[in-house]
């Protein structure tokens, strides 16, 4: 079929141009120096809006993507990115920048739609290959745009505003490509237990019944979701690795929202900032580390949860050092190490989750974990960053992120100690029962011996001893 042959190339180009945004590594300097927003307005009034918007939008997208057959959500995400850069270029007020964060949250939340579309656009045999190509297109778009932003700004003297024009053109082209994506022949629920693409003979059975209302479909999806939560998290192994996946994702969201603000506070010379190079190199190293882990999966299989606890302590160190030794280049290095470690933690956790599930609920578990991580990010953002509450500066925010990471590690070790204590008590109980049984047997034997010696009648002293 012609449409199915075109679907993958169009999707690859869509992902590349959607992620080719050379203005992103310099968003904070642009808002501060070109738009003249204060650091407080940027850090405590504008950036928190993304955390507030991302979670509810993501849940809505997760529930409705399969109902509307994927493409409308892909279009919505593309329009979200276009709206974001229109507001960045032409917006002038804090309220407009806050709206920009909402539209950006729409774009990021709708990314799940194209990943689900791939599942129904290609055969099961090609799914892994196409997913690899899509990951490559994402990496290529982000890395090329990051390096291009630094080179164009430093050597071609391209202003931040001009970089945003380039980003606007790129996401606009992505929107045009999204409109060309062919319609899928069938749909499957994002929260369906089945993770196997149906055969051609079974596809007619999966076509959505138009007579069923969307409300009824949502109700059925929510009911199926409740069942899936029980099936997914009843395994201790799944819960343990889901915990680390949530911790890593939450830390990634938190630090990602504050890193550029911290860099801005630490810079002393505008000509010696290398945000673009750092973001580009960090993306390449993070992707390479994840690829190495998937390549040597036999080593990942033997990885214990304690290893992730130690890696999380290393994450805490990367968020603490820049606040103690206030040096921009050290902050760059720590940010790169932070992203590499979180990438490894998420890769290991997701690998373990996939191997611990007895049913094909991997995608559902990943979605639930993302919702929980987003909730943690929202709570921390509201309490720590929002101007109506604590309104911490970037350095103080990093202290909180360090404390959050350490607290998560402590909770894990407390849980582990409780489990070990219960295990010891469980093994001690049968042992004490065995000892008691042996003592009773010895008493019975002694009673019989004494009874045979005196004709079956025990003396009062012997009765006391036997008691």
Residue pairs with C-beta under 8 A, 6 or more apart in sequence:
3 182
3 183
4 121
4 122
4 182
6 180
6 182
7 121
7 122
7 181
7 182
8 118
8 121
8 122
8 130
8 133
10 177
10 180
10 181
10 182
11 114
11 117
11 118
11 121
11 134
11 181
12 133
12 134
12 137
13 137
13 177
14 74
14 78
14 114
14 174
14 177
14 178
14 181
15 114
15 134
15 137
15 138
15 141
15 174
16 137
16 138
16 140
16 141
17 141
17 170
17 171
17 173
17 174
17 177
18 77
18 78
18 81
18 141
18 170
18 171
18 174
19 137
19 138
19 141
19 142
19 145
20 141
20 142
20 144
20 145
20 167
20 170
21 85
21 142
21 145
21 167
21 170
21 171
22 145
22 146
22 148
22 149
22 152
22 163
22 166
22 167
22 276
23 30
23 85
23 88
23 149
23 160
23 163
23 164
23 166
23 167
24 145
24 146
24 149
24 167
24 279
25 146
25 149
25 150
25 260
25 275
25 276
25 278
25 279
25 280
26 149
26 153
26 160
26 163
26 275
26 276
27 260
28 42
28 260
28 261
28 263
28 264
29 160
29 260
29 264
29 270
29 273
29 275
30 88
30 160
30 161
30 163
30 164
31 37
31 42
31 46
31 97
32 38
32 39
32 42
32 264
33 160
34 159
34 160
34 161
35 91
35 92
35 97
37 46
37 94
37 97
39 261
39 264
39 265
39 393
40 387
40 391
41 94
42 261
43 258
43 261
43 385
43 393
43 394
44 385
44 386
44 387
44 391
45 94
45 98
45 387
46 94
46 97
46 98
46 100
46 101
47 101
47 257
47 258
47 261
47 385
48 257
48 381
48 382
48 385
48 386
49 98
49 101
49 102
49 105
50 101
50 102
50 104
50 105
50 257
51 253
51 257
51 374
51 377
51 378
51 381
51 382
52 378
52 381
52 382
53 101
53 102
53 105
53 106
54 105
54 108
54 109
54 374
54 377
54 378
55 371
55 374
55 375
55 377
55 378
57 105
57 106
57 109
58 109
58 112
58 370
58 371
58 374
59 371
60 109
61 73
61 109
61 110
61 112
61 113
62 112
62 190
62 191
62 367
62 371
63 190
63 191
63 218
63 221
63 222
64 73
64 218
65 73
65 112
65 113
65 116
65 190
66 116
66 187
66 188
66 189
66 190
66 192
66 221
67 187
67 208
67 214
67 217
67 218
67 221
69 183
69 184
69 187
69 208
70 113
70 114
70 116
70 117
70 120
70 184
70 187
71 117
71 178
71 181
71 183
71 184
73 110
73 112
73 113
74 110
74 113
74 114
74 117
74 178
74 181
75 175
75 178
75 179
76 106
76 110
76 113
77 106
77 107
77 108
77 109
77 110
77 111
77 113
77 114
77 178
78 107
78 171
78 174
78 175
78 178
79 106
79 175
80 103
80 104
80 105
80 106
80 107
80 110
81 103
81 104
81 107
81 171
81 174
81 175
82 168
82 171
82 172
82 175
83 100
83 103
83 106
84 100
84 103
84 104
84 107
84 171
85 164
85 167
85 168
85 171
86 168
87 96
87 97
87 99
87 100
87 103
88 97
88 100
88 164
88 168
89 161
89 164
89 165
89 168
91 97
91 99
91 100
112 190
112 367
114 134
115 131
115 134
116 190
117 181
117 184
118 127
118 130
118 131
118 134
119 127
119 188
119 197
120 184
120 185
120 186
120 187
120 188
120 197
121 130
121 182
121 184
122 130
123 197
124 196
124 197
127 197
135 287
139 283
139 284
139 287
142 279
142 280
142 283
143 280
143 283
143 284
144 280
145 167
145 170
146 276
146 277
146 279
146 280
146 283
147 276
147 277
147 280
148 276
149 163
149 275
149 276
150 274
150 275
150 276
150 277
150 280
151 276
152 158
152 163
153 159
153 160
153 163
153 276
185 203
186 198
186 203
186 204
186 206
186 207
187 206
187 207
187 208
188 194
188 197
188 198
188 206
189 221
189 224
190 363
190 364
190 367
191 221
191 224
191 225
191 228
191 364
191 367
192 224
193 224
193 228
193 231
193 359
193 360
193 361
193 364
194 360
195 360
195 361
195 362
195 363
196 360
198 205
198 206
208 217
225 364
228 361
228 364
229 368
231 359
231 361
232 238
232 357
232 359
232 361
232 364
232 365
232 368
233 239
233 242
233 365
235 356
235 357
235 358
237 352
237 356
238 353
238 356
238 357
238 365
240 305
241 305
241 348
241 349
241 352
241 353
241 356
242 349
242 353
242 365
242 368
242 369
243 412
244 305
244 308
244 309
244 312
244 345
244 348
244 349
245 345
245 346
245 349
245 350
245 353
245 366
245 369
245 373
246 369
246 372
246 373
246 376
247 312
247 345
247 373
247 405
247 408
248 308
248 312
248 342
248 345
248 346
248 349
249 346
249 369
249 370
249 373
250 373
250 374
250 376
250 377
250 380
250 404
251 312
251 315
251 342
251 401
251 404
251 405
252 339
252 342
252 346
253 373
253 374
253 377
254 377
254 380
254 381
254 397
254 401
254 404
255 319
255 335
255 338
255 398
255 401
257 377
257 381
257 385
258 385
258 394
258 397
258 398
258 401
259 331
259 335
260 275
261 394
262 322
262 331
262 394
262 395
262 397
262 398
263 273
263 275
263 328
263 331
263 332
264 394
265 393
265 394
265 395
266 322
266 326
266 327
266 328
266 331
267 273
267 328
268 328
272 328
273 328
274 332
278 332
278 335
278 336
281 336
282 335
282 336
282 339
282 340
283 339
285 336
285 339
285 340
286 339
286 340
286 343
287 343
289 340
289 343
289 344
289 347
290 343
290 344
290 347
293 299
293 300
293 344
293 347
293 348
293 351
294 300
294 347
294 351
297 351
300 347
300 348
300 351
300 352
301 355
303 348
303 352
305 412
306 416
307 348
308 345
308 348
308 349
309 409
309 412
309 413
311 341
311 344
311 345
312 345
312 405
312 408
312 409
313 405
313 406
313 409
314 337
314 341
315 338
315 341
315 342
315 345
315 405
316 401
316 402
316 405
316 406
316 409
318 334
318 335
318 337
318 338
318 341
319 334
319 338
319 398
319 401
319 402
319 405
320 398
320 399
320 402
321 330
321 334
322 330
322 331
322 334
322 335
322 398
323 395
323 398
323 399
323 402
326 395
350 366
353 362
353 365
353 366
354 362
357 365
380 400
380 404
382 389
383 389
383 390
384 390
384 392
384 396
384 397
384 400
385 391
385 392
385 397
392 400
443 466
446 466
447 458
447 466
450 458
450 462
451 457
451 458
458 466
